């Protein structure tokens, strides 16, 4: 069987790709690079709370409504509720 010469470029590209992978250099330095933003979320602690089922369901409804409008998530809503409690009882956090 004779070897097809038209497939040689594929081998060359494979070798070049392997060499670039070893060095860690990108094949095109001028190409734009994807930069991912990391959201600065605060560190949160898990607290086990036992609340009445009606309050849990009401909280779930609020979370769902906020999810529909791309609003706050459950941890943020819980923090907001705690802030309101602290304000009500004139306490600082």
N, C-alpha and C positions, 0 to 999 in steps of 0.2 A: 504494500500500500504506500502510495506517495503521500507526503504530508502537504496539506493545503497552506500555501504561503500567505493567503489573505488573513489567516487567523493569528499570524505572528504579532500583530499590534495588540491583540488581547493579552498575550503573554507579557509583552513589554509593559502594558498598563498594570498588570497584576504585580509585576516586580517593582514597578515604580510606587504603587500604592503600599506595598509591604515596607519598602524603604522609608516612605513618608510616615507610616504608622510607627516605625521604630524610633524615628527622630522626633516625632510629635509636631513637626512643622505642617502648617496647612498648605494645600496645593496652590492656593491663590491668596497671597497676603492682602491684595487690594479688595477682595470681595468683602461685602458687609458681613459683620458677625452678629449673630443673635445674642442679645443681652437680655437675660431674664431678671425681672424685678422681684426682689423678695419683699413680701409684705412684712412690715414690722409689727407683728402680732405680739401682744403682751403675754408674758408667762402666766398661765392659769393653773389653779389648783382644783382638784376634784373634791367636791363636798357632797356627801350623801345626805339628802334631805327627804324626809318623809312628810308629804303633804297630802291633803285630801284629794280624792280623785277628780272632783269638780274643778279644783284649782289647776291640777295637772292638765286636764283637758282644755281649760281656758288658755293656759300658757301655750299649749300646742297649737291652738287656733291662732293666737297672736303670731307665733313663729311661722306658721303656714302663710298667714296673710303677708308678713314681711318678706317671706321667700318669693311670693308671687310678684311683688313689686321690686325685687332685688334690693331689699332693705337690709336691716340688721339681722344677724344670725342669733341663734339661741343663747350662746354665752354672752354676747353683747346685751341682749335684752335682759338677761338675768342680772348682769352688772348694773344696768340702768335701774332695775327694780330695787337693788340693794342701795344704790345711791339715793333713791327717793326715800327709802326707809331711814337712811342715815340723816337726810335732811329733815325728815319729819320729827325725829327724836333728837335733833340738834347735836349730832355727833359728826366728827371728822374722820376721814379715812386716810 
